[in-house]
Structure formats: C-alpha cells, structure tokens
C-alpha cells in the first residue's frame, strides 16, 4: 500500500503501476510517501545502502531515504517527485519478502508460451530486450527487465512485473509455471547448449537482485538459487537476433541440464 498526500503523485503511481493495483488485497507493506519535506536530491547514481538496524530496514540512495519495519509492515519514504526512487524501494522490499519464501528477483526477461514460463537472464546488453521484442504474437511478456520468481509447494512460477526495461512497457499481470531458465549469449547462429550446474549457479547468482549484506539472508538467497537450479532446467541460449530463435525455444525447453 502506497499513501501520499500529493494527489498528482498518486495519479502518477496509478498510471505507472496500472494493471498491478488491487485495492482489495491485504498489503504486506504500507508506505507513507513524503515529498514535501524530502531531504534528498535527484542523484540516483549514488551508492545504494540497505541496512538492518534494531529490527528496522533502512534504504538510502541519492534520490530517496526509506525505513521499513518488517514485523508491522509499516514504513516511510522521503523522496523527490520522480517515481524511480519508489521503483527501487519496491524492488528492495520484494527482494526481502521473496527471500523468506525461497523466491527471488532476477535481472532477466521472462515470458509465457503454451502455458509455460521461460526466463532469459543475462547482464546488460546480453539480449533480454531483443528476445522480448522478437517474441511472436502468442507469447505473453512478463517483463523485459526484472523477473519475479515465486516458490510454492508445487514448484516455481514466473510472474509479471510493472518494471520495464528498454521496451518501456510493463509486463502482463499473470503467471505460469517456470519451465526453463536460459542464460543468454549472442552468437552467429541459434542454438541451445547444456551448461554445468556450477556454471549455472554462478551465472544465476550474478543476476539475482539482492541489496542487503546481511549474512544470514545472503546465505538464504544462495540456498534458494541452488534449489531453483535443482528444480528447473538451466541452459545456455546462443542466439542471432532474428525471430527464428523462438522456433527452438519451445521445442527444446525442459531438457535436462
């Protein structure tokens, strides 16, 4: 739940997160957003600080300062009028919430085809947005930037997010069982290759979004990544940027790594 006395800012958020707003839902976190007395500027390039002190989480960057009590779910955000600071706060909070349940945020594109979800992970420039842009009409895009992975007794699911990358378009608010994680690599031809488990774990850990240095939570996230790799097929996807790449994605998905 996000509350602000600025009606203009609320309208900005309603537009930015349209499709992902559910007034009837029970909030896990409630934030009051203070724009009037914000002590911060606009420098989003400053180093992010995320700390747990006396049971309270504090988040700070050049464009926002926030505090959140995980026990009560109540927090405060001091920021400027740009919504980008709030995007970051939401990602931090969701990374903490997911860590406790075995889920995670991953720097990756993800999409649904044929009732199955596919995740395309890689560093900036690896081709996440390109894969998303080349998707055929029967593909539902969940995100081209930040993938949201939930864990349940039935396995793992990829969920849509409003956090857009270069496409500047929010994903669809839906989910599907996670079938395959593809580690992207550009090449001169389209092919899918097996990847050793150790390499898969190393590559995945580089792309998991987690902002806290709390040792216990970091170990928890590492264990969650290992469980994910044990449960879901991870493969290397070497691709040339043309639409034919989607012809082989579904055909070989789910193969044993």
C-alpha positions in Angstrom: 0.0 0.0 0.0 1.4 3.4 -1.0 0.0 6.6 0.5 0.8 10.2 -0.4 -0.8 13.5 0.3 0.0 14.6 -3.2 -2.9 13.7 -5.5 -0.7 14.4 -8.5 1.9 11.9 -7.3 -0.8 9.3 -6.6 -2.1 9.7 -10.1 1.4 9.2 -11.4 1.7 5.9 -9.5 -1.8 4.7 -10.6 -0.7 5.2 -14.2 2.8 3.7 -13.7 1.5 0.6 -12.0 -1.8 0.2 -13.8 -2.7 -3.4 -14.1 -0.9 -4.3 -10.9 -3.1 -2.5 -8.5 -5.5 -4.5 -6.3 -7.3 -2.4 -3.7 -8.9 -5.5 -2.1 -5.6 -7.2 -1.4 -4.0 -7.4 2.1 -0.8 -5.4 1.9 2.5 -6.9 3.2 4.0 -3.4 3.4 2.4 0.0 3.9 4.4 3.1 3.0 3.7 6.7 3.6 5.5 8.8 1.0 6.7 12.3 2.0 7.5 14.6 -0.9 7.2 18.0 0.8 10.0 17.7 3.4 12.2 15.5 1.4 15.9 15.9 2.3 17.1 14.1 -0.8 18.0 15.3 -4.3 17.9 13.6 -7.7 21.1 11.7 -7.9 20.1 8.1 -8.5 23.7 7.2 -9.3 24.8 7.4 -5.7 25.6 4.1 -4.0 22.6 2.3 -2.5 22.7 1.5 1.2 20.5 -1.2 2.6 20.9 -2.0 6.3 19.1 -3.8 9.1 19.4 -2.0 12.4 17.5 -2.8 15.6 14.9 -4.7 13.6 14.2 -1.9 11.1 15.3 -1.9 7.5 16.8 1.4 6.1 17.2 2.1 2.4 19.1 5.1 1.2 20.3 6.5 -2.2 20.7 10.0 -3.6 17.1 10.3 -4.5 15.3 8.6 -1.5 15.6 7.7 2.1 13.3 5.0 3.5 12.7 2.9 6.6 10.6 -0.2 6.9 9.5 -2.4 9.9 9.2 -6.0 8.6 7.2 -7.0 11.7 4.5 -4.4 11.4 4.9 -3.9 7.6 4.8 -0.1 8.1 7.4 2.2 6.5 8.1 5.7 5.4 9.7 7.0 2.2 11.2 10.5 1.8 11.9 11.2 -1.9 11.6 13.7 -4.7 8.7 13.6 -7.2 10.4 11.2 -9.6 8.8 7.7 -9.4 12.2 6.0 -10.0 13.1 6.1 -6.3 9.9 4.3 -5.4 10.6 1.7 -8.1 13.8 0.9 -6.3 12.2 0.8 -2.8 9.6 -1.7 -4.1 12.3 -3.9 -5.6 14.2 -3.9 -2.4 11.2 -4.7 -0.3 10.0 -7.5 -2.6 13.5 -9.0 -2.7 13.4 -9.2 1.1 9.8 -10.7 1.1 10.7 -13.3 -1.5 13.9 -14.3 0.3 12.0 -15.6 3.2 9.9 -17.9 0.9 12.5 -19.2 -1.5 11.7 -16.8 -4.3 13.7 -14.1 -5.9 14.0 -11.2 -8.3 16.3 -11.9 -11.3 17.8 -9.5 -13.8 16.1 -11.2 -16.7 13.3 -11.1 -19.2 10.5 -13.6 -18.9 7.5 -14.7 -21.0 4.8 -17.3 -21.2 4.1 -19.5 -24.2 1.9 -22.5 -24.3 1.1 -22.2 -20.6 4.8 -22.4 -19.6 7.1 -19.6 -18.5 10.6 -19.1 -19.9 13.2 -16.8 -18.3 16.1 -15.2 -20.2 18.9 -14.0 -18.0 22.0 -12.0 -18.7 23.9 -8.9 -18.0 23.1 -5.6 -19.6 23.5 -5.9 -23.4 23.1 -9.7 -23.4 19.8 -9.6 -25.4 16.9 -9.6 -22.9 15.1 -6.8 -24.6 15.9 -8.2 -28.1 14.4 -11.6 -27.2 11.3 -9.8 -25.8 11.0 -7.7 -29.0 11.3 -10.7 -31.3 8.5 -12.7 -29.4 5.7 -13.9 -31.7 2.0 -12.9 -31.1 1.2 -16.0 -29.0 3.8 -15.0 -26.3 2.8 -13.1 -23.2 5.6 -10.9 -22.0 6.0 -10.8 -18.2 9.0 -8.4 -18.2 12.0 -7.4 -20.3 14.0 -6.3 -17.2 13.1 -7.7 -13.7 11.7 -11.2 -13.4 9.7 -12.1 -10.3 10.0 -15.8 -9.2 7.7 -17.3 -6.6 8.3 -20.7 -4.9 5.4 -22.8 -3.7 4.9 -26.5 -2.7 4.1 -27.1 -6.4 7.3 -25.6 -7.7 8.3 -22.3 -9.2 6.3 -19.7 -11.1 7.3 -16.6 -13.1 5.1 -13.6 -12.5 4.7 -10.4 -14.5 6.1 -7.1 -13.1 5.5 -3.4 -13.9 9.3 -2.8 -14.0 10.1 -2.1 -17.7 13.4 -2.1 -19.4 14.3 -0.7 -22.8 10.9 -1.7 -24.1 9.4 1.0 -21.8 6.4 -1.3 -21.4 5.1 -3.0 -18.3 4.6 -6.8 -18.4 1.3 -8.6 -18.1 0.0 -9.2 -14.6 -0.2 -13.0 -14.8 2.0 -16.0 -14.0 2.8 -19.6 -15.2 5.0 -22.5 -14.0 8.7 -21.8 -14.8 9.8 -24.3 -17.4 13.4 -23.2 -18.3 16.0 -20.6 -17.5 18.0 -19.6 -20.5 21.4 -17.9 -20.0 21.8 -15.5 -22.9 24.8 -15.3 -25.2 25.0 -13.6 -28.5 26.3 -15.6 -31.4 26.2 -16.1 -35.2 23.6 -18.9 -35.1 20.8 -20.0 -32.9 21.4 -23.0 -30.6 20.8 -24.2 -27.1 23.6 -25.8 -25.1 23.8 -27.6 -21.8 25.6 -25.9 -19.0 27.3 -27.4 -16.0 25.4 -26.9 -12.7 28.3 -25.0 -11.1 28.4 -22.5 -14.0 24.7 -22.2 -14.0 24.7 -21.3 -10.3 27.5 -18.8 -10.7 25.7 -17.1 -13.6 22.4 -17.0 -11.9 23.8 -15.6 -8.7 25.3 -12.7 -10.6 21.9 -11.8 -11.9 19.8 -12.1 -8.7 18.8 -8.8 -7.3 19.5 -8.7 -3.6 20.6 -5.5 -1.9 21.3 -6.5 1.7 24.6 -7.6 3.0 23.0 -9.4 5.9 25.0 -12.6 6.1 22.0 -14.8 7.1 19.9 -13.5 4.3 22.7 -13.8 1.7 23.1 -17.4 2.6 19.4 -17.9 2.3 19.3 -16.4 -1.2 22.3 -18.6 -2.2 20.5 -21.7 -1.0 17.3 -20.6 -2.8 19.3 -20.2 -6.0 20.7 -23.8 -5.6 17.2 -25.2 -5.1 15.9 -23.4 -8.1 18.7 -24.8 -10.3 18.0 -28.3 -9.0 14.3 -28.0 -9.8 14.3 -26.1 -13.1 16.2 -26.7 -16.3 19.0 -24.2 -17.0 20.5 -24.0 -20.4 22.7 -21.6 -22.4 20.9 -19.9 -25.3 23.2 -18.7 -28.0 21.2 -16.6 -30.5 21.4 -14.4 -33.5 18.9 -11.6 -33.3 16.1 -12.9 -35.6 12.7 -14.2 -35.0 13.7 -17.8 -35.7 15.1 -18.1 -32.1 11.6 -18.6 -30.8 11.2 -21.7 -33.1 13.7 -23.6 -31.0 12.9 -22.2 -27.5 9.7 -24.2 -27.0 11.0 -27.3 -28.9 13.9 -28.0 -26.5 12.6 -26.4 -23.3 12.6 -28.6 -20.2 15.5 -30.7 -21.3 17.8 -32.0 -18.5 20.9 -29.8 -17.9 
